[in-house]
Amino acid sequence: MDWRQRKDTIVTNIVQQSTSILIFLAVPKLLPVEGFGQITFVATLLSFMTFADLGLSFVYSRKMPSIYASGNSQEAQLWNETVFTFRMYTALLFGIVIGAIYFFKYQALLNSILLFLIPPLTVTTSFYIAQNTALSNFVTYRKINSFQAIVRLVTIPGVMLLGLLGWFLAQVVASLSTVVKIHRNAGWPQKLKIDRMLLKEHLVEAVLLGAITTLWSELLVSGKVFASFLYSDAVIAQYGLMNTGYQIVAALIISAFIPQTVQVYRMIEVSTQEALEYVFRTILRAIPIVFGLTVISREATPYVLAYYFPKYHVDPIILDAIIFSLPVYPIIVTLGPILVGQKKSIPYLLVIAFALLLNGLILVLVEPYYGYRAAAIAQLGALFAFSTLLLILVFYLSKVSIKKSAIQFIKIYGSMAGLYVSYLSIRYVLFH
């Protein structure tokens, strides 16, 4: 990726984050608490869309750059027609499912219909973006993503005028506007057909990639996910408010590790040992930075919530548990590519699944004592357990000696423990 391409992605990220922050600051203030709880529930439902196409979009993103580079137009056409058609059919099915779930929970027919429309409209846009990314057409990538982010600002006046219905209408209008813009560029395959041989050949790989990505993403925000299905709208709103800010910070952390991820994929082809050493150096350097960002977030968030969102009364335990999930990000973001690069996706998936099961178990065990705070506590515990299991799995599969493994383990968690103790000690001295 050259400088112009990086510039396009940087500009896109800035536009997307800026509009997300504006919407985040406005929508919770304009809606009643229960209304924002409904939006959080809908966002949770939509988050599972990454697996709606059984992961075929992830295979497409991997395969298409080399297919386009080879100049094989017939193969490219076959992939485009198959993936677009399959994704559209599955998006329609997914839309029916989530629309029905929303209707049975809230008995709001018009909102359910609008929700049904969002997945197919999203697919038309995301396919076009993926296609241009594979072609290294980052100018189009920037224009479409930025246009989509800016047009989503219609959410603010929509909510001001029509409340919750305005939010649903705004999502459809924003998505439809982007689709119209893409249609002018003739951005989709001319034929809707599925090549069954292509689908059959890549289905196992697709399901594996889709499951890893979806479960990993849900694990990172598992507090909100569990809360969305277990608690009242008022409690869901607390989790939604905290997780919106949490995900903005998390997205910054994850994007900062993209260059390291690319480097790991390159290095592991040459030497697994060098790739591991590079990853562990990166983790040790990143932990103090991410912890510093966590402390700033922890100290600033109560004031932001009190000033902008006083009606939400976010519980301090929920706030602490969610924010202090961030320090393990350097571990879980960097070690995953090691396992994928070693073609150890199945053990990786099993560890993610186990962490989610552990999350549910922790929730059940602590809920009698902490009530609705249990989902946040379970997220914190599950992410720390997940990071530990990832370290052990990487050590084992990479055949690192017990002595070296123990040294790295002590370095990583020792530095993290030292930062926690220092922070808590300073806080105790200042506020007690």
C-alpha positions in Angstrom: 0.0 0.0 0.0 1.6 3.3 -1.1 1.2 6.7 0.5 -1.8 7.7 -1.7 -3.6 4.6 -0.7 -2.7 5.1 3.0 -3.9 8.7 2.7 -7.3 7.5 1.4 -7.7 5.0 4.2 -6.6 7.6 6.9 -9.1 10.2 5.5 -11.8 7.6 5.5 -11.1 6.6 9.1 -11.1 10.3 10.2 -14.5 10.9 8.5 -16.1 7.7 9.9 -14.8 8.3 13.4 -15.9 12.0 13.3 -19.4 11.3 12.2 -19.7 8.4 14.6 -18.7 10.7 17.5 -21.3 13.3 16.4 -24.1 10.7 16.3 -22.9 9.2 19.6 -23.1 12.6 21.3 -26.5 13.5 19.8 -28.7 10.4 19.6 -28.6 9.2 23.3 -29.4 12.8 24.4 -32.4 13.1 22.0 -34.0 9.7 22.7 -35.5 8.5 26.0 -33.4 5.9 27.8 -35.6 3.0 26.8 -35.5 4.2 23.1 -31.7 4.1 23.1 -31.9 0.7 24.7 -33.9 -0.5 21.7 -31.2 0.9 19.3 -28.6 -0.9 21.3 -30.6 -4.2 20.9 -30.9 -3.6 17.2 -27.2 -2.9 16.8 -26.5 -6.1 18.6 -28.7 -8.0 16.2 -27.0 -6.4 13.2 -23.6 -7.2 14.5 -24.2 -10.9 13.7 -24.5 -10.0 10.0 -20.8 -10.8 9.6 -21.8 -14.4 9.6 -25.0 -14.1 7.6 -23.3 -15.1 4.4 -21.5 -18.0 6.2 -18.2 -16.1 5.9 -18.0 -16.0 2.1 -17.2 -12.3 2.0 -14.0 -13.0 3.9 -12.9 -15.6 1.4 -13.8 -13.1 -1.4 -11.6 -10.4 0.2 -8.7 -12.9 0.4 -9.0 -14.3 -3.1 -10.0 -11.4 -5.3 -6.8 -9.3 -5.2 -4.8 -12.1 -6.8 -7.6 -12.9 -9.3 -7.8 -9.3 -10.5 -3.9 -9.2 -10.6 -3.9 -12.2 -12.9 -6.2 -10.5 -15.4 -8.6 -13.5 -15.5 -11.8 -11.6 -16.2 -13.9 -14.8 -16.5 -12.9 -16.0 -13.0 -13.4 -12.6 -11.6 -16.9 -12.4 -13.1 -17.7 -15.9 -11.7 -16.6 -14.9 -8.2 -18.5 -11.5 -8.3 -21.7 -13.1 -9.5 -21.6 -15.9 -7.0 -20.6 -13.9 -4.0 -23.0 -11.0 -4.6 -26.0 -13.3 -5.3 -25.3 -15.5 -2.3 -24.8 -12.6 0.0 -28.0 -10.9 -1.2 -30.1 -14.1 -0.6 -28.6 -14.6 2.8 -29.0 -10.9 3.7 -32.7 -11.1 2.8 -33.1 -14.2 5.1 -31.1 -12.5 7.8 -33.3 -9.4 7.5 -36.4 -11.5 7.9 -35.0 -13.2 11.0 -33.9 -10.0 12.8 -37.1 -8.1 11.8 -39.2 -10.9 13.3 -37.1 -11.0 16.5 -37.6 -7.2 16.9 -41.3 -7.4 16.1 -41.9 -10.1 18.7 -40.0 -8.2 21.3 -41.4 -4.7 20.7 -44.6 -5.2 18.6 -43.5 -2.3 16.2 -44.4 -3.4 12.7 -43.1 -0.4 10.8 -39.7 -0.4 12.6 -39.5 -4.2 11.9 -40.0 -3.6 8.2 -37.4 -0.9 8.1 -35.0 -3.2 10.0 -35.6 -5.9 7.4 -34.4 -3.6 4.7 -31.1 -2.7 6.3 -29.1 -6.0 5.6 -29.8 -6.2 1.8 -29.0 -2.5 1.4 -25.8 -3.0 3.5 -24.7 -5.9 1.3 -25.0 -3.8 -1.9 -22.7 -1.2 -0.4 -20.2 -3.5 1.3 -19.8 -5.7 -1.8 -19.0 -2.7 -3.9 -16.5 -1.5 -1.4 -14.9 -4.9 -1.1 -14.7 -5.1 -4.9 -12.9 -1.8 -5.2 -10.6 -2.7 -2.3 -9.6 -5.8 -4.1 -8.9 -3.7 -7.2 -6.7 -1.4 -5.0 -9.1 1.4 -6.0 -8.8 3.3 -2.8 -10.1 6.6 -4.2 -13.5 4.9 -4.7 -13.1 3.2 -1.3 -12.6 6.7 0.3 -15.4 8.3 -1.6 -18.1 5.7 -0.9 -17.2 5.1 2.7 -16.9 8.9 3.4 -20.2 9.5 1.6 -21.9 6.8 3.6 -20.5 8.1 6.9 -21.6 11.7 6.1 -25.1 10.8 4.9 -25.6 8.9 8.2 -25.7 12.2 9.9 -29.3 12.4 8.8 -29.8 10.2 11.9 -29.6 13.3 14.1 -32.5 15.3 12.5 -34.4 12.1 12.0 -34.3 11.4 15.7 -35.0 15.1 16.5 -38.2 15.0 14.4 -39.5 11.5 14.7 -37.8 9.9 17.7 -37.1 6.2 17.5 -38.9 5.8 14.1 -36.7 8.6 12.8 -33.6 6.5 13.7 -34.9 3.5 11.7 -35.9 5.7 8.7 -32.5 7.5 8.8 -30.6 4.1 8.5 -32.6 3.1 5.5 -32.4 6.6 3.9 -28.6 6.7 4.4 -28.1 3.1 3.0 -30.4 3.8 0.1 -28.6 7.0 -0.8 -25.3 5.2 -0.9 -26.9 2.5 -3.1 -28.2 5.1 -5.5 -24.7 6.7 -5.7 -23.1 3.3 -6.4 -25.8 2.4 -9.0 -24.7 5.4 -11.1 -21.2 3.8 -11.3 -22.7 0.5 -12.4 -21.2 -1.2 -9.3 -22.7 -4.7 -9.3 -22.7 -7.8 -11.4 -25.1 -7.9 -14.3 -26.3 -11.4 -13.6 -27.6 -12.9 -10.4 -26.4 -16.5 -10.3 -24.5 -18.9 -8.0 -21.7 -21.3 -9.2 -22.3 -24.3 -6.9 -18.8 -25.7 -7.5 -17.2 -22.5 -6.4 -19.4 -22.3 -3.3 -18.8 -25.9 -2.4 -15.1 -25.6 -2.8 -14.7 -22.7 -0.5 -17.6 -23.2 2.0 -15.6 -24.8 4.8 -12.9 -22.1 4.6 -15.6 -19.4 4.6 -17.5 -20.8 7.6 -14.2 -21.0 9.6 -13.2 -17.5 8.8 -16.7 -16.2 9.4 -17.1 -18.0 12.7 -13.7 -16.7 13.9 -14.4 -13.1 12.9 -17.9 -13.1 14.3 -17.3 -14.8 17.6 -14.1 -12.7 18.1 -16.0 -9.5 17.5 -18.8 -10.6 19.8 -16.4 -11.6 22.6 -14.9 -8.1 22.6 -18.3 -6.6 23.4 -19.8 -9.6 25.1 -21.1 -7.5 28.0 -23.4 -5.6 25.6 -24.3 -8.8 23.7 -25.4 -10.7 26.9 -27.1 -7.6 28.3 -29.1 -7.1 25.2 -30.8 -10.5 25.5 -31.1 -10.6 29.3 -32.0 -7.2 30.8 -34.5 -4.4 30.4 -34.2 -1.6 27.9 -33.0 0.9 30.5 -30.1 -1.4 31.5 -29.3 -2.2 27.9 -29.1 1.5 27.3 -26.3 1.8 30.0 -24.4 -1.0 28.2 -25.0 0.6 24.8 -23.8 4.0 25.9 -20.6 2.6 27.5 -19.9 0.3 24.6 -20.2 3.0 22.0 -17.4 5.0 23.6 -15.5 1.7 24.4 -15.7 0.6 20.7 -14.5 4.0 19.4 -11.3 3.6 21.6 -11.0 -0.1 20.7 -11.3 0.7 17.0 -8.4 3.1 17.4 -6.3 0.5 19.1 -7.1 -2.2 16.6 -6.3 0.1 13.6 -3.0 1.0 15.2 -2.0 -2.7 15.0 -2.8 -3.1 11.3 0.8 -2.5 10.2 2.1 -5.0 12.7 -0.5 -7.6 11.6 0.7 -7.2 8.0 4.3 -7.5 9.1 3.5 -10.7 11.1 1.9 -12.4 8.1 5.0 -11.6 6.0 7.5 -12.7 8.7 5.8 -16.0 9.6 6.3 -17.2 6.0 10.0 -16.9 6.6 10.5 -17.6 10.3 8.0 -18.4 12.9 10.6 -17.7 15.6 11.3 -14.2 14.3 7.6 -13.5 14.0 7.0 -14.5 17.6 9.9 -12.4 18.9 8.5 -9.4 16.9 5.0 -10.0 18.3 6.2 -10.2 21.9 8.3 -7.0 21.5 5.2 -5.3 20.1 3.0 -6.4 23.0 5.5 -5.2 25.6 5.8 -1.8 24.0 2.1 -1.4 23.5 0.9 -2.4 26.9 2.0 0.9 28.7 0.5 3.0 25.8 -2.8 1.1 25.8 -2.9 1.2 29.6 -2.3 5.0 29.6 -5.2 5.3 27.1 -7.3 3.2 29.5 -6.6 5.4 32.5 -7.4 8.5 30.5 -10.7 7.0 29.4 -11.5 5.8 33.0 -10.9 9.2 34.5 -12.6 11.2 31.8 -15.6 9.1 31.2 -17.6 9.9 34.4 -17.3 13.6 33.6 -18.4 13.1 30.0 -21.4 10.9 31.1 -22.4 13.5 33.8 -22.2 16.4 31.4 -23.7 14.9 28.2 -25.8 12.0 29.4 -27.0 12.6 33.0 -30.2 10.7 32.6 -28.5 7.3 32.0 -26.9 6.9 35.5 -24.3 4.4 34.2 -23.3 2.1 37.1 -19.6 2.6 38.1 -19.0 -1.2 38.1 -20.2 -1.4 34.5 -18.0 1.5 33.6 -14.9 0.1 35.3 -15.4 -3.5 34.0 -15.8 -2.4 30.4 -13.0 0.2 30.3 -10.5 -2.1 32.0 -11.1 -4.7 29.3 -8.9 -2.6 27.0 -5.4 -3.4 28.4 -5.5 -7.0 27.0 -6.0 -5.7 23.5 -2.3 -5.8 22.5 -2.3 -9.5 23.3 -5.5 -10.6 21.6 -5.0 -8.4 18.5 -1.4 -9.5 17.8 -1.6 -13.2 18.7 -4.5 -14.1 16.4 -2.5 -13.4 13.2 0.2 -15.7 14.5 -2.3 -18.6 14.7 -4.0 -17.8 11.4 -0.5 -17.5 9.7 0.4 -20.9 11.1 -2.9 -22.3 9.6 -4.1 -23.1 13.2 -7.5 -21.5 12.7 -9.5 -24.4 14.3 -7.6 -24.3 17.6 -8.0 -20.5 17.5 -11.7 -20.8 17.0 -12.0 -23.3 19.8 -10.3 -20.9 22.2 -12.6 -18.1 21.2 -15.7 -20.4 21.7 -14.4 -21.5 25.0 -13.9 -17.9 26.2 -17.5 -17.1 25.2 -18.7 -20.2 27.2 -16.6 -19.1 30.1 -18.1 -15.6 29.8 -21.6 -17.1 30.1 -20.5 -19.2 33.1 -19.0 -16.2 34.9 -22.2 -14.3 34.3 -24.3 -17.0 35.8 -22.1 -17.3 38.9 -21.8 -13.6 39.7 -25.3 -12.4 38.7 -26.9 -13.4 42.1 -24.5 -11.0 43.7 -24.1 -8.2 41.2 -27.4 -8.3 39.2 -27.3 -6.6 35.8 -23.6 -5.6 36.4 -22.7 -9.3 35.9 -22.5 -9.0 32.1 -19.8 -6.4 32.3 -17.9 -8.3 35.0 -18.1 -11.4 32.8 -16.7 -9.6 29.8 -13.7 -8.4 31.8 -13.0 -11.9 33.2 -13.5 -13.6 29.8 -11.2 -11.3 28.0 -8.4 -11.7 30.5 -8.9 -15.5 30.3 -9.0 -15.4 26.5 -5.7 -13.5 26.4 -4.1 -16.0 28.8 -5.3 -19.0 26.8 -4.1 -17.4 23.5 -0.6 -17.0 25.0 -0.6 -20.6 26.2 -1.9 -21.9 22.8 0.8 -19.9 20.8 3.5 -21.1 23.1 2.3 -24.7 22.7 1.8 -24.7 18.9 5.0 -22.8 18.3 6.9 -25.3 20.4 8.4 -22.5 22.6 10.3 -24.0 25.6 8.7 -23.9 29.0 11.4 -21.6 30.3 11.1 -19.1 27.5 7.3 -19.3 27.7 7.4 -18.6 31.5 9.7 -15.6 31.0 7.5 -14.0 28.3 4.4 -14.7 30.4 5.9 -13.0 33.4 7.1 -10.1 31.4 3.7 -9.4 29.8 1.5 -9.9 32.8 4.1 -8.5 35.2 4.2 -5.3 33.3 0.4 -5.2 33.2 0.1 -5.9 37.0 2.7 -3.3 37.8 0.8 -0.7 35.8 -2.5 -1.6 37.6 -0.8 -1.5 41.0 0.8 1.9 40.2 -2.5 3.4 39.0 -4.5 2.2 41.9 -1.9 3.4 44.4 -1.7 6.9 42.9 -5.5 7.0 42.8 -5.8 6.0 46.4 -3.3 8.6 47.5 -5.1 11.4 45.5 -8.7 10.6 46.4 -8.5 9.1 49.9 
